[in-house]
Amino acid sequence: MAEKIDMEGGKASNGEAHLDEPLANGLNSHKSSPEPLSQRVLRLVRANLLVILTVAGVIVGVFIGLGVRNATLTRTQIIYIGFPGELLIRLLKMIIIPLVVCSLVSGAASIDPKALGKLGGWAMLFFLVTTLIASSIGVVMAFIVTPGAVAVTKPAGLDEEVPAHKEVIDSFLDLIRNIFPSNLVSAAFQSYATSYKLVKKNGTDGNFNLTVEKVPFGTDQDGMNILGLVVFAIVFGVALRKLGEEGEILIKFFNSFNEATMVLVSWIMWYAPLGIMFLVAGKIVEMDDVGKLFASLGKYIACCIIGHAIHGALVLPGIYFIFTRKNPYTFLWGIFTALATAFGTSSSSATLPLMMKCVEENNGVSKHISRFILPIGATVNMDGAALFQCVAAVFIAQLNNTPLNFIQVITILVTATASSVGAAGIPAGGVLTIAIILEAIGLPTSDISLILAVDWLVDRTCTVLNVEGDAFGAGLLQHYVDRTSKQVDGNELSEVRLSNDPSAAAPEHSPLIDKHGGRDGTKAAPSSEESIM
């Protein structure tokens, strides 16, 4: 109390000095002069320098790409142009595994298992609901815009990139198998995938008829099994917490490893504007015939991008505002560098290190929340992928003049939401899961080559939406934790008051309340206890 009174007295004395002394008036008049305005602008520029450099990198990259397109470059020269951007992707991918494993182990070990279950449950609920909303927006946009109602010429040279046919049940079984990797080392660079072989067998009816059966078998394909690593890291962190003191040393090791990794991320962030500039320039130079491409697939591209814009600029900020009553666009400005990196790299996994740094430093999300939720979100939350997959499925159905009934539309929504969980957080990862949706509703997978022709553009807005959903999920969970901690503090305070009271039926005679005194205080305390309890 004495300190509070002294501080108030200090404020009062400062206020008197401000009123009486001409020197203070001179300082205040100096603050309103034009000269500090330039200093203020300079301070704002310094505070947002990385964001400004990133935006400038994207704009300059577009102009470089458009300017160099007019020159006749060989394929080798185009690769050289994109080399600085390739370095950025390699740096970010280098940091993914230590960042994901260490952050999840330390995050799971630092949170009480009950609280961990609540946080994980709320996060999965948010991710599921937003993915369903995104899928619904995609279907509605596709039916309104009807992108498949135009004549489309199939691009040459992309048929070999169409994923092989796979049964829907095998796709979901592969997802479950990848949750439990047989080898953690190989999971860092390989994942399980089902292939098929034809097996001949004799008939059993005595006529010796040969029948051929398609038998599934497992293969290892290139690509990190991030889902398996995430599950293992969470379970391992919970196990370390159960060990108690014996696990403290290992927990401290992972915490230190995590902090060192984030220092590396802060260094990589300053290279991001240059890398993004050359990534964008190289991709623009690579494009063959932009006019012809947009003429045939322009409605499909517009449908995807407008759907992403609606979900990213209205739906997600609206959900955040409803629950937190905070400005969602201030939150978006804080993660702008990560969003620009997502646009440049087309990889939500590669954007994960920068996103962690942005939400912690700019948006006030605690390390325990961000380093636990964001790696999970980068693995299972694919709003952008689900939206574009639904648009693509309806687009291909319209191309083939196949009307979709209500059951098929529901199948698209459910399958897109479920399969987006297993979509790899890499460029063009969502295209592989479109085959699952097409198989589920009986459409030909050969038309996926049309999607591949423009995936370089649509996949960028997909990635931006994916990482934006992860960030808003972390912000909402931080709000939930803050609100819960306030309620817990209030409950603890009421328990302390009641424990010091000899008669629980008459809390107004508690020595603790009498000591702090005040007729108003004694009346207010019981009402607050009743409201909290």
Phi, psi and omega in degrees: 000322181296319180296320180297317179296317180299319180295319179294321177296321178297320178296320180294318180294322177297321179296320178296318179298322180295327181279323191266325189271130179292335181298317179296321177298322179296321179294319180294321178292330178292327180294328182272003180284160184296333185297314177295342178297319177294322177294324178294317177298318180298321179294318178296320179296318179295321181292328182247027185299318182295319178296316180298316179296323180293315177298316179298322179297318179296314183295313180296322179298321177297314181294321178297315180298316180293324180289319183283339181301327182291335178279145179276101183256147174281167179299323179295318179295325177295321178297321179296324179297321181276005184298315178299326176291323177299323178298319179299314180297320180295320178297317181291320178293328179300327187268352188296307187297307178300325181292311183295311184295310184292319181293321180287322178296311181293323179293314180292327180284336184269352182250138177301139183306322178294315178295325178298317178296320178294314180299313180298321179295314178296321180296314180295324177296315178298314181297319181294314182295314182292326177292320176297319178297316179298318178298319179296318177299319180298315180295315181297315179298320181293323178287330180282312185280332184048067183293338181271008182271016179240161177285125184238130175265128183284127181292149180273153173086005182248356183295327182289344180271354179292131181296149181293156180297136178216138178294147182299317181296323179292327178296318180284328175293324176298322178299316180291320178299321181290340175294330181242080183292142179282340181217116183293327181292313180291334178295342179289342181217000179221154175225163183276140177214144181270133170240178184228148172226149181268126181243126178273142176212149181284150178289156182259007183267007179085357180266000179056038176283134178274129175240150181246128179244136177271111186252128178282147173214157186273142174225160176257126178247153181294142180131134184295135174271075186293329181296315179296320178295321180296313181297315180298316183297320179295312181296320180294322177296318177297320179296320178297321178294324179295332180292336181075231184296327181296332181268357184298320183297315181291324177297316178297323178299312180293324176297315179294319178299319180295316180296319178296322178297320180292331174295318177298321179299318180297329176287317181297327183303326183283345174270343185304314181303318180293316180296319179296321180302315182280334174297313180294315181298315180296322181290323178293321179294326182292334185300137184279283182232093186295319182299314181293322181296314182288332179294322183270325184244017183297321181292324177294315179298314181298321180299315180294313185291319178295320177298317177297320180294319179297313182291320185279329184261342183238307188291303182297313175300325179296317177298317180297318181291321182300319185272329186253340186058033176245158181290113183289336183282335169295320177298317180296322179297326180293335181251019186298322179299317179294322179295319178294323177294321176298319178295322182284322186265340183058030182221116178289329177292319179291334180278345185305314180301315180292324180296318177301315181297318183293312184291330180284316186274326186258331187246006173070023176277131183291157181297323181298322181285307187296319186279353173261317187277318186298317176298324177294316179299320179295342181264317189250344184260105183231067180301312182297319180295317180297319180296312183289330177294321178293317177300316182296320180295314179293322178301313181291324176297319178293323178299322183269011180053041180255109178290141181256127176273179185298319181297319179293323177295316177298321178298318177299313181299310183293316182293320179295319179294317183287317184286337178293338176297321181271001180292132180291142179278051183232165176304135180065018180294328182288335181297325182295330182275348176297326180301325179297316181294316181297320177295324183293329182251008173075037178252153181291137180277351182294334181285358178296339179300331176295320179295321181297331183296328182242012183294332181300331180268311183295324182296334179290315177290329174301312183295319178301316180292322178300309184287331176295318177297321177299315183294316178295326175298318177295320179296319178294320178293324176297318177297319179297317180294317179298316181293320179294319180295325177294319178294320179296317178299320178295320178294318178297320180296318180292324177294322178297317181296316182289327179291332177275359183263122179293336180231109182293340182282344181231071184295342183289346179261015179296136178301326181296318180289319179297326182294315180282341165065186179094123180296323179292321181297321182291334178278326184285326186299311181297324181293323178292324178296316181296321181291325180287312182290000000 
